[in-house]
Amino acid sequence: MLARITQHVTAMIMEPIRPFDWWMLGIEVAVLILIAIEVCIFAAPEWIHKRKARKHLKVIALLLKEGHRIMAAFPSDFPHPTDRTFEWMELVEAWSDKVEESLGCISPFAAQTFSFAFEMGVNGRIVRQRNKAPMRLSGELGDSYQIFQSRLRNLQQIVAKPEVYL
């Protein structure tokens, strides 16, 4: 019985190829090519977008790190502003311009989100530095600090949810 099955399988393998077999091979190759094209058309753009988003996220993370460094460098000579205070305000303005320009190239929606400064009330004008009592800010410095704090928070939101903004 086993010899007969082996003989039958061997005969099927060794029998000549018929035109129908060539048609079936052609159809199978065509299906494989269509699957490959579908993968390239639908999966590749998503992969490319994610790769670009990761690249942009690295740039934004560096800008965020720079913003935190500027926040930590807030001058402690308040309530008597000195040149250092105005230098800090200029540094904040330069950082904001740099971030807006970078985000404008990456995503207009992210740039718009960054620029949006919401009213944070009185608490947004209180500076808490390490090992020092909280300082309440007012005037131009208070406005600058509050806007900077808001923009820094917006940039953190962009980094936290890149799929929404990038």
Sequence and secondary structure as in RCSB ss.txt:
>XXXX:A:sequence
MLARITQHVTAMIMEPIRPFDWWMLGIEVAVLILIAIEVCIFAAPEWIHKRKARKHLKVIALLLKEGHRIMAAFP
SDFPHPTDRTFEWMELVEAWSDKVEESLGCISPFAAQTFSFAFEMGVNGRIVRQRNKAPMRLSGELGDSYQIFQS
RLRNLQQIVAKPEVYL
>XXXX:A:secstr
 HHHHHHHHHHHHHS   HHHHHHHHHHHHHHHHHHHHHHHHHHHHHHHHHHHHHHHHHHHHHHHHHHHHHHT  
S TTS  HHHHHHHHHHHHHHHHHHHHHHHH HHHHHHHH      GGGGEE  TTS  EE  HHHHHHHHHHHH
HHHHHHHHHH HHHH 
